[in-house]
Amino acid sequence: MAGEEVLGLSTTLLGQGTPTLTAPVIPVPDGETATLMDAYHAGLAAGRSPAEALATAQQRTRDSGPAALAAAAGFVCLGAGLAPLTS
């Protein structure tokens, strides 16, 4: 069924030991997600957890226009995204 591919892949990756996965659950255009991903990775680099970094990045897109906001809303953090990533 259309749309199940993302959740199926996520389930497989999480089941194989990937602790956290940040992914879109809808098709998102590359151009509109660039600002979101820059803010997301800056949050990770600052020591935020994946879930917090994504939420903060999504909030920052509110003033970037409707297309960027819609693209940002399509991303979710799955798994154990509450702890900061370690190197």
PLY file of the C-alpha trace (Angstrom):
ply
format ascii 1.0
element vertex 87
property float x
property float y
property float z
element edge 86
property int vertex1
property int vertex2
end_header
0.00 0.00 0.00
1.30 3.47 -0.86
2.88 5.28 2.06
3.83 2.19 4.05
7.35 2.13 2.62
8.66 4.80 5.00
7.28 3.14 8.10
8.41 -0.27 6.89
11.96 0.95 6.36
11.90 2.73 9.73
10.68 -0.40 11.47
13.44 -2.43 9.84
16.18 0.05 10.79
14.96 0.40 14.38
14.59 -3.38 14.66
18.19 -3.84 13.52
19.50 -1.59 16.29
19.39 1.95 14.91
18.60 3.91 18.09
17.07 6.99 16.46
15.77 7.84 13.04
14.67 11.26 11.79
12.79 10.94 8.53
9.98 12.46 6.50
6.68 10.60 6.45
5.51 12.44 3.33
7.34 13.47 0.16
9.22 16.70 0.86
11.00 18.97 -1.63
14.77 19.30 -1.17
14.86 23.07 -1.45
12.31 23.63 1.29
14.03 21.26 3.71
17.54 22.76 3.49
16.91 25.38 6.18
15.25 22.78 8.41
18.16 20.36 8.08
20.73 23.10 8.71
18.94 24.03 11.95
18.46 20.36 12.89
22.15 19.51 12.50
23.17 22.69 14.32
20.99 21.56 17.22
22.61 18.12 17.24
26.06 19.72 17.17
25.05 21.89 20.13
24.27 18.75 22.15
20.48 18.65 21.82
18.73 15.32 21.54
17.44 14.42 18.06
13.83 14.99 19.12
14.60 18.38 20.65
16.79 19.43 17.71
14.01 18.52 15.26
11.31 20.29 17.27
13.43 23.42 17.58
14.26 23.38 13.87
10.59 22.93 12.99
9.62 25.88 15.18
12.21 28.06 13.46
10.63 27.40 10.05
7.36 29.07 11.03
8.41 32.33 9.41
10.01 30.74 6.33
6.80 30.56 4.33
4.09 27.96 3.86
6.12 25.59 1.66
9.01 25.38 4.15
6.58 24.99 7.05
4.74 22.17 5.28
8.03 20.41 4.49
9.20 20.76 8.09
5.95 19.32 9.41
6.56 16.17 7.38
9.53 15.07 9.53
9.31 12.90 12.63
11.83 11.52 15.08
11.40 7.80 15.79
13.08 5.60 18.37
15.04 6.72 21.39
15.47 10.34 20.31
15.44 11.85 23.79
19.14 11.57 24.59
21.86 13.61 22.89
23.93 11.76 20.33
27.39 10.70 21.41
30.44 10.36 19.22
0 1
1 2
2 3
3 4
4 5
5 6
6 7
7 8
8 9
9 10
10 11
11 12
12 13
13 14
14 15
15 16
16 17
17 18
18 19
19 20
20 21
21 22
22 23
23 24
24 25
25 26
26 27
27 28
28 29
29 30
30 31
31 32
32 33
33 34
34 35
35 36
36 37
37 38
38 39
39 40
40 41
41 42
42 43
43 44
44 45
45 46
46 47
47 48
48 49
49 50
50 51
51 52
52 53
53 54
54 55
55 56
56 57
57 58
58 59
59 60
60 61
61 62
62 63
63 64
64 65
65 66
66 67
67 68
68 69
69 70
70 71
71 72
72 73
73 74
74 75
75 76
76 77
77 78
78 79
79 80
80 81
81 82
82 83
83 84
84 85
85 86
